[in-house]
């Protein structure tokens, strides 16, 4: 029953609004064509009808609402309490550290086989490196023996070579050649 009463009230307000809108449209259209008291009287009559219908709908709605239960009951608000516990920290990002696999204990390193008749290249000694002088040719340096490491690079339009010499994993020194001639010697 309450729902029907509410629909009746809403319908009457909708009808009243529709009448007002149509009256305003009619008034706007007729003002341009016909001026004077007749237009004013017509608008007054329309607004009086709308007023009567809205009063009639309001009386019916209030009469029905007086005996009915309230549609919605609202209680007092509940105050919000502030949290006394701080929020939890962000989760930790753990990085897994992997240890390298241990090397097997019994590792046999293959020894290169030297064919008979082949000689090992000569090992350079510290005394032979001390005999290297600036301006010496590349071929004369290589006659002493093969270096353990060679680096070749280009620097400002010149070919630079660095020969490093070792004797049983002991660093003996390095010879620097620029354009095929010794330009520097560094001994240990």
Order of alpha helices (4+ residues) and beta strands (2+ residues): alpha-alpha-alpha-alpha-beta-beta-beta-beta
